[in-house]
Amino acid sequence: MESTPLSELNHFRLLGGSGLRVSPLCLGTMTFGTDWNWGANKEESRKIFDLYLERGGNFIDTANNYTNGTSETFLGEFIGSRREQLVLSTKYTLNTRPGDPNAGGNHRKNIIQSVEASLKRLQTDYIDLYWLHCWEFRTPIEEVMRALDDLVRSGKVLYLAISDTPAWKVAQANTIADFRGWTPFIGLQAEYSLIERTPEKDLIPMAQELNIGVLPWSPLASGLLTGKHREAHQKYLQETTSKSGVEVERGELVTNRFNQRNLTVAEAVTKIADEIGRSPAQVALNWLLQKPGVASIILGVRTVKQLEDNLACLDFVLSPDEMEHLDRVSQIDLGFPHAFIYSDMVKQFISGGAKIQGR
């Protein structure tokens, strides 16, 4: 299939309201290391890292707890003299010493000890983009933002970002930072894909309004959008039918993948992929790259072959008809108040029938 490329890995985008330039595809490295029994070994991780850089990518994402610290350690060895050309991001929040209540959380003590440990493992003097990994509803937001701002002022961190946090808390954090002259969040990570579109309710509109760049994680819905959904669904059914009803129910709640709606979406992706001569993964990633607010997509691959396939999502552009079809088949109920205030009845009550052009 011949098509105008959507983008290239070295066609950089500004992240949020900052001047930081990042690739449209970010190399996620939660798969670097076999400590969790499903990642890539050191040799394959190195090949993945080198290929991403050879293709022009500059954006690397990790976290202090990924594969028990092995991900950061591998990156520290791989980067070497190429440090300055990379936008290196890592995260804190999740506990790194089970049983120690201060070895996890969003508070100042964990911020300081986490960043110092990450700097050592990454073998660097500074982190380009430091992420609050997950909101924990205990630490006052003022403590969090002031402690993170101190890191920026010290030079150990250049920019701040936030992941897996409600929209109202992110908005509160950046509003406080704005009023007090502290460093705001410029990036937002959230699970976002054709399967998981709930960020469109609040997170993505909030990010657009506050000029925060969105970085979707799990863009292929744990493999469901790679074309292997039929095989994976059958395996899932085989593994759960022998378990008790309670265990099966818990599994379905945790995965939230193998239901009729999601399988219908996966089938639609595969059908378009077959029609245009692309892989299902490339179609799913291309759709996501064209969605408003998305700055860069986090790729989580375990092999060089998977990375090669994912990078090719930049080589074409889904047509408006294909985008509209995928939008329609994957649409979600926005719920209250969104569905209510977008309804024709409420619009009529507000405008009185006058034609008003939106922003």
N, C-alpha and C positions, 0 to 999 in steps of 0.2 A: 504493500500500500504506500503510495506517495502522498506526502502531506507536508505542509509548512510546519516546521518544529514549533512546539509550544514555547520552549525555552532551551537553554543550555545550562549545564552545571556551573559554568563560570560566568553566567549572566546574573550578576548578584542583585539582591533586593535589600532595601533598607529595612531594618528590623524595628517595627513600631515607630515611635516618635524620635528615634535616635538616628545617628549617622552611621551606625554599624552595618557593614555590608556582609550579607550571608548568602550562601547558595540556596537555590529553591528546594533542594533535597539535602537534608541533614543526615549524617551518618550516626545512627543510634548504636551504642555499643553495650547494651545490656546483655548481648549475646557473646561478648568477649570473655572467654573463660568457661571451663566445664564444671565449676564448683556447684552449680545447680542442676547438673546432669542433663542439660539440653543445649548448651551453648557450643561455640566453636573453640577448638584448641588454639594454642598460641600460634602455630604455623598458619592455620587458616585465617585467624584474626588478623595477622600481619598482612596476608595477601589481600584481604578485604580492605584494610586500611590503605595500603599502597595503591590499590586500584582506584579507590575513591579520590585520592589526591592526584593521581595521574590523569584522571578525567577532568580535573579542574575544581573539585569540591574543596571548600574551606571550613565547613561547619561540622564540628564534632560534639556529640552529646553523650554524657555519662552521668554517673551518680556515685556518691561515696559508698553506697551499699551494694552496687551491682556486682554480682558474683563474688560477694564478700570482700570487695575491694580489689579483686583481680582485674576488673575492667580498667580501673584507673592505673593500676600498676603496669599493665600491658601498654596502655597509651603513653605512659611516662617513658617507656623504653622505645616505642615506635616513633615518637615525635622527633626526638633528637634535635638537630639543627633547624628543623622546619617550624619551630615553635611560633615565630613571628608571623608566618603566613596564615596561621590557623585561627579561627574563632573557636576557642575551647570552652565548653560549658560543662558544669557539673552541678550536683544538687546536694542539699542537706535536708534532714528532718527524720528519716527513718532510723530506727535504733541499730547501733553497731555493736553494742555490748549487752546482750540479753540479761535482764535482771537489774540493770542500772537505769533508773528512771530519767537520769540526766544525759544519757547517751542517745536520746532521741527527743524529738519535739522541735518546736519553732523558737525556743527561748534563746537568750543571749549566750548562755554557757555552751549550749549545743552548737550554736552558730560558730563560735570561736574555735572550739575543739574540732569541729568538723572541717572547717576551712583549712586549719593548720595541717590536719591529717591528709586532706586531699592534695594540698600543695606538695607535700612530701612524696606521695605516691605518684603524682603527675610530673614530678621533677621540674617544677616551674616556680617562678616568683610571683605569678599573678594568674588569676582566672578571668577570662574575658566576660563570661556571662554566668552569674551565680543564681541558681534556682532554689526557691523554697519549694520543696518536693510535694508537700501535702499539708493542707490546713488541719490543725489538731484541736481547735476550739477551746484551748486553755490559756495560751499565752496572750497577753494584751497586744493588740496590733501596734500600739505606740512603741512597745519594747522591741518588737520585731523590726519595724521600719527604722528606728534609731540605730539598732545594732547593725543592720545591714548597711545603713548609710555610713557608719563608722568604718566598715570594711572598704567601702569605695573611697572614702577620704584617706585611708591608710595606703591605698594603692594596691592592696592585695586582690581586689575585685574591681572590674571596670564598669560593668552593667549588672542590673538586677532583673530577675524574672520570677514567675510564679506558676505552679502546676497544681492541678487537681484541687481546686478551691472554688467555692461558690462565687458567683458573679458579684453579689452584694459585698462580700468581704474584699474582693480585689478592688472594687470601686472605692470602698472605704479606705483601703490602704493607700491608693494613689491620691485620693483627695487629701488625706492627712499629710502625705509627703509633699504635695503641692503647697499646702498652707504653711508648712513648717520649713520649706526649703530643703527637704531631704530628697534622696534619690528615688525616683519612682520605678515601678516595674515596666519594662518595655516589651516583655514577651509573656505569652500564656500558653502552657501546654494543657491539652485536653484530649481525651479519647474522642476521635471524630472520624467517621467513615460513612459509606453508604449504608452500613448496618447501624451505626450509632450516630444519629443525627440530632440527639437531644441538645448538644451545645448551641444549636440554632435558636433555642428558646431564649436564652439569656446571655450565655457566655460570649458568643461571637458578636451579637449586637453591642454588648458592653465594651468588648475589645475594640470594635470599630469606632464607637463613640469616643473612647479614651485614647485612641491611637496606640493600641497594644497589638503587636504582631502575634498571630495565632500559629502554633506549631502542633498539628495533629499527631498523636501517637496511636499505635495500632491501626494504621490506615487500611490494613487488609483484614481487620477483624479476626486476628489470631489465625489467619490462613483461610478463613471462610471465603474470601474474595479472590483466591488464587486459582480457582477452578477445581480445587480438590474437595469441594464441599460434599459431594455425594459420598466419596470414600470416607471422609471424616465423620459424616453423619452416621453411616453404617457402623463404623468403629465405635462411635459414642453409644449407639443403641445396644451394641453387643456388650459393652463394658458395664452398662447400667441396668440391663434387664435382669441380671442375676442379683442385684442389690435390693435392699428393702425399699419400700415406697418412700420412706422419709429421706433416704440417701439419694434416691433418684431425684426427688423434688429439690433437694439442696443443690445437687449438681446442676440442674436446669436453671436454678436461680443464680448460681455463681457464673456459669458460662453465658447464659442468656443468648445463646447462639442458634441452636438447632430448633427453630420454630418455623411455621409455615411462611410467615412474612419474610424472615431472613433468607430462607432457602429460595423464595421467589425472587428476591433481590439478586442473590448469587447467580441464579439461572439467567436473569436478564443481563447481568454483566458478561457471563460466558457467551451468551448469544451474540451480543454486540462484538465481543472480542473475535469470535469466529467470522463474523461478517466483514470485519475490517482488517483481518490478518494480524491481530495483536494478541498478547496474552491477557487473561482476565485481570491479573495484577496491574498491568500497565493501564488498562481501561479504568480501574478503580482509582488509581493514583492520579491519572490525568483528570478525571472528574473532580477530584479533591483540589488539585492545583488551580482549577478554574473557579472555585468557590470564593465569594467575598471574604476578605479578612485573613485568608491563609497566606502566611509569609513563607513558610518552609515546612516540608513534611519530614517527619522523623522515620527513617527506614531502619527496620530491625531485621537484619539478615544473618544467616548462619553459614552461608557458603558464598564463594565468589560468583557462582552461577546465578544465585538469587539476586545478588547485587547487579550483575550485568543486565538481568531481565528488568529489574526495578528502574534502573537508570534510563532505559529505553522509553519510559513513559513520557520523556521530554521530547521525543522525536516526532510527535504528531499532535493533532488537535481534534478532540471530539467535536462533532458538528453540533449546532444548536438543537437539532432534532434529537440527537443521541443524548445530549445533556438533559433535555426536557423529559425524555422517556425515563432516564435514570432518576431524575428528580421525582417524577410521578410515582414510579413503582416503589420508591423508598420513602415516600413522604410519611411524616409523623403527625400525630395530633399535638398541636402546640399547647393545648390546655388553657386554663384560665391564668391570667387575664388576656393572654394573647389572642386566642380564638374569639373571645368576646369583643375586644376592642377593634379587631380587624373585620368584624362582621358587617355586612351591608347595612343592617339596621342601625348599629351604633354610628357608623360613618354618616348615615343620613341624618341622625339626630344631631351630630356635631356640626356638619357642614350646612344643614338646612337645604340640601339639594344643590348647593353651589359647587362648581367644578374647581377644585384646588389642586394644583400640581405639587407632588411630593418632592422631598429633597433628593 
